[in-house]
Amino acid sequence: MEVPHGKKVYFASDNHLGAPTTAESAGRERKFVTWLDQVKDDAAAIFLLGDLFDFWFEYKTVVPKGFTRTLGKLAEITDAGIPVYFFVGNHDLWMDGYFEEELNIPVYHEPQEFEFNGKKFFIGHGDGLGPGDKGYKRMKKVFTNPFSKWLFRWLHPDLGVRLAQYLSVKNKLISGDDDVHFLGEDNEWLVQYCKRKLEQEHRDYFVFGHRHLPMEIDLGSGSQYINLGDWIGYYTYGEFDGQQLELKKYTPEKEKEA
């Protein structure tokens, strides 16, 4: 994709809408929708890197209640011809066609590579990558198993959604609620993952979410690792202007200027 002059590619991750309750996340949702409304004016594309919802499961004819403002704004953006790309996170693993059919948003379950203006991007949510975290990796295999999803689908939505929301908030293993302190380059598993990928092929940018911690780390040889932070405490996002990718913070001042 060529990013036209004056246009930008935006990246955001980890909103966890619905946590700890839908009512308590309503303010965060309005802030995020205001940001979407602002960036659509110069967006060449928007990437959402997972955990938009704290829980999401698609039954055959039912999706979780709520998030109307977010879904409506995304529909408005794609209807205007602005591409939006969605990468599932560990909280919204159970995407199964709704975004594609209703919002015209492609959904990715694995990291993908894109190229903008000659810059190579490696993009994903970030969960389950790199060394360690074996407990979560085993749990993810259970959650993504078709038989497990089939069993869960037999629960009535009123019971299944309520149970899953409770576990998502309360159970650290299921929620993947990482320690948001910087662990140092040698201990950041996504940094290690990126460095191993660079041994195979050069990428200019590795862009992930999941860690809930804004990070910009130089990997050497003109490559950079960006973690997008979250829309819970940081309200940070990535902005690529056709030449370089920067991590920025959405502030109330910007909201007032809109």
Secondary structure, 3 states (H helix, E strand, C coil): CCCCCCCEEEEECCCCECCCCCCCCHHHHHHHHHHHHHHCCCEEEEEECCCCECCCECCCCCCCCCCHHHHHHHHHHHHCCCCEEEECCCCCCECCCHHHHHHCCCEECCCEEEEECCEEEEECCCCCCCCCCHHHHHHHHHHHCHHHHHHHHCCCHHHHHHHHHHHHHHCHHHHCCCCCCCCCCCCCHHHHHHHHHHHHCCCCEEEECCCCCEEEEEEECCEEEEEECCCCCCCEEEEECCCCEEEEECCHHHHHHC
